[in-house]
Every structure is written in C-alpha cells, then in structure tokens.
Amino acid sequence: MSIEAMQAKSAEAAAFMRLFGTPSRLLLLCFIAEKERSVGEMQDELGFRQPALSQQLAELRQAGVVQTRRASRQIFYSIADARVATVMAMLMQMFCSPYQAEALNGAAAGGGRGA
C-alpha cells in the first residue's frame, strides 16, 4: 500500500475509531451489540437519561452504525455496520470475558500488556 493510500485510510480509521471514544457511547454500543434493544431497555438497564441517550443514538444513527426498527410505539436499535460488530466482539473478548482478568494478570507477571 502506498503512503498516500495509508494516509487516506488512517484518516478514515481515526474517524471510525472516534465512534468508540467515550465511555458512555462505548457502553451503549456494547449493550446494543449483544442483541437488539429498545430505547426503554437502554434507559432502564444503563441508567441513561433520555436527552443524553437520544443524543448518543442520533450520533450513532447519523454515522450509520446503528439501525432502527419500529414496533408499535417502541423503537428498537441494532448494529448496522459489520465493522462495528467486529470491533465490539473484539473489545468484549478483551475486556469483558471471564478470562480477561487472568490474561491481564499473566501479562503483568510477564512484564507486558499481552501479545
């Protein structure tokens, strides 16, 4: 790959990674990545206030990473971008798996942060 192509792709990748840049947005994506969720579920389970939740969901919709489905009076959200699903699966494996603590302890004992 040429340097010019790498520069263009690095800018694209940086813009994509900004989607994961806040703890609240990352938590929201993590929750939606598990399964389709209603707005009410997100408010109740995650403790988000409605205005903050609406703002985060609007940003994710605008970026094209989540999609909506309406069923009667409820709106459901799911992941729309396969790249986001892939990143979320990787992050969940790295940070949320039952073996994550073991892996971190082993890496710390070895003096590194993992392979």
C-alpha positions in Angstrom: 0.0 0.0 0.0 1.3 3.4 -0.9 1.9 6.1 1.7 -0.9 8.2 0.1 -3.3 5.3 0.5 -2.2 4.7 4.1 -2.7 8.4 4.9 -6.2 8.3 3.5 -7.0 5.1 5.3 -5.6 6.3 8.6 -7.9 9.3 8.5 -10.8 7.1 7.7 -9.8 4.7 10.5 -9.4 7.6 13.0 -12.8 8.9 12.2 -14.3 5.4 12.7 -12.5 4.9 16.0 -13.9 8.2 17.3 -17.3 6.4 17.5 -15.8 4.4 20.4 -14.2 7.4 22.0 -16.4 8.0 25.0 -17.2 5.5 27.8 -21.0 6.2 27.5 -21.1 5.6 23.8 -18.9 2.5 24.1 -21.3 1.2 26.8 -24.2 1.9 24.6 -22.6 0.1 21.6 -21.7 -2.8 23.8 -25.3 -3.2 25.0 -26.7 -3.0 21.5 -24.1 -5.3 20.1 -25.4 -8.1 22.4 -28.8 -8.0 20.9 -31.4 -5.6 19.5 -32.5 -3.2 22.3 -35.5 -0.9 22.8 -35.0 2.7 24.0 -36.7 1.8 27.2 -34.4 -1.1 27.9 -31.4 1.2 27.3 -32.7 3.8 29.7 -33.6 1.2 32.4 -30.6 -1.0 32.2 -27.9 1.6 31.5 -29.3 4.4 33.6 -29.0 6.9 30.8 -31.2 10.0 30.9 -33.5 10.4 27.9 -31.8 13.6 26.5 -28.3 12.1 26.7 -29.5 8.7 25.3 -31.2 10.5 22.4 -28.1 12.5 21.6 -25.8 9.4 21.6 -28.3 7.4 19.5 -28.7 10.2 17.0 -24.9 10.4 16.5 -24.7 6.7 16.0 -27.6 6.7 13.6 -26.1 9.6 11.6 -22.8 7.7 11.4 -24.7 4.7 10.0 -23.5 2.3 12.7 -26.9 1.6 14.2 -30.3 1.0 12.6 -33.8 1.3 14.0 -36.9 -0.8 13.8 -40.3 0.4 15.0 -42.8 -1.9 16.6 -46.0 -0.2 17.6 -44.8 2.6 20.0 -41.3 1.2 20.6 -38.1 1.8 18.7 -35.5 -0.9 18.7 -31.8 -0.4 17.8 -29.3 -2.9 16.4 -25.8 -2.7 15.0 -25.9 -1.8 11.2 -22.2 -1.8 10.4 -20.4 -5.1 10.4 -17.1 -3.3 11.2 -18.7 -2.1 14.5 -19.9 -5.6 15.3 -16.4 -6.9 14.7 -14.8 -4.3 16.9 -17.3 -4.8 19.7 -16.8 -8.5 19.6 -13.1 -8.0 20.0 -13.4 -5.4 22.8 -15.9 -7.7 24.6 -13.5 -10.6 24.3 -10.6 -8.5 25.5 -12.3 -6.6 28.4 -15.5 -8.4 29.3 -14.7 -12.1 29.1 -14.4 -14.2 32.3 -10.8 -14.9 31.4 -9.8 -11.3 30.9 -8.6 -10.8 34.4 -6.5 -13.9 34.2 -5.0 -12.8 30.9 -4.1 -9.4 32.3 -2.6 -10.9 35.4 -0.5 -13.2 33.3 0.7 -10.3 31.1 1.6 -8.2 34.1 3.6 -11.1 35.6 5.4 -11.4 32.3 6.1 -7.6 32.2 3.9 -6.9 29.1 0.4 -6.0 28.2 -0.4 -9.1 26.2 0.5 -10.5 22.9 
